[in-house]
Amino acid sequence: MSNAWVAQVGGDPRQRAREIGRAHSTFIATHALTALGGGIRDVVAQSWQRSSAAHVEDAGDPPVTLTDDDLTSYRSATRSRR
């Protein structure tokens, strides 16, 4: 029985890394999983979808949505839950 959280690399890890890299580039360009043609584990594809939906950039930080008083309120509420 296989575990969805464990990657099966196969015979050539470098080749697999290139395949995943191409698939990721295709997803970034199209935002469509159907364009990938399979070969990407569901857990990875779902992670790419969540990141895309949250507007996480490839080499950057997500956009700031809380500023000033809203951020202070959020931090206060978060601290009180600890």
C-alpha positions in Angstrom: 0.0 0.0 0.0 1.5 3.4 -1.0 1.4 6.5 1.1 0.3 9.7 -0.6 2.8 11.7 1.5 5.8 9.7 0.4 7.2 10.4 -3.0 8.2 7.5 -5.3 11.2 8.8 -7.1 11.7 5.9 -9.5 14.9 5.1 -11.4 16.4 8.6 -12.1 15.8 11.3 -9.4 17.3 14.0 -11.6 14.9 13.2 -14.4 12.0 13.2 -12.0 13.0 16.6 -10.6 13.1 17.9 -14.2 9.6 16.5 -14.9 8.2 18.1 -11.7 9.9 21.4 -12.5 8.3 21.4 -16.0 4.9 20.5 -14.5 5.2 23.3 -12.0 6.2 25.8 -14.7 3.2 24.6 -16.7 0.9 25.0 -13.7 2.3 28.5 -13.0 1.7 29.6 -16.6 -1.8 28.0 -17.0 -3.2 27.6 -13.4 -4.7 24.4 -14.7 -4.0 21.0 -13.4 -5.4 19.4 -16.5 -2.5 20.8 -18.5 -0.1 18.7 -16.4 -1.1 15.4 -18.0 -0.8 13.5 -14.7 2.4 12.3 -13.0 2.0 14.8 -10.1 0.8 13.4 -6.8 -2.5 14.7 -5.6 -1.0 16.1 -2.4 1.5 18.2 -4.5 -1.2 19.4 -7.0 -3.5 20.4 -4.1 -0.6 22.4 -2.5 0.0 24.2 -5.8 -3.7 25.0 -6.0 -3.8 26.3 -2.4 -0.7 28.5 -3.0 -2.2 29.8 -6.2 -5.5 30.6 -4.6 -3.7 32.4 -1.8 -1.7 34.5 -4.4 1.6 33.1 -3.1 4.2 34.0 -5.7 7.0 31.7 -6.8 9.8 33.7 -5.2 8.0 36.1 -3.0 5.7 36.7 0.0 1.9 36.6 0.0 0.2 40.0 -0.2 -0.4 41.8 3.0 -4.1 41.9 3.8 -3.9 43.3 7.4 -2.4 46.7 8.1 -2.2 49.1 11.0 -5.1 48.7 13.5 -6.4 45.5 11.8 -3.0 43.9 12.2 -2.7 45.0 15.8 -6.1 43.5 16.6 -5.3 40.3 14.9 -2.0 39.9 16.8 -3.8 40.6 20.1 -6.5 38.0 19.4 -3.8 35.5 18.3 -1.8 36.0 21.5 -4.8 35.6 23.7 -5.5 32.2 22.3 -2.1 30.8 23.2 
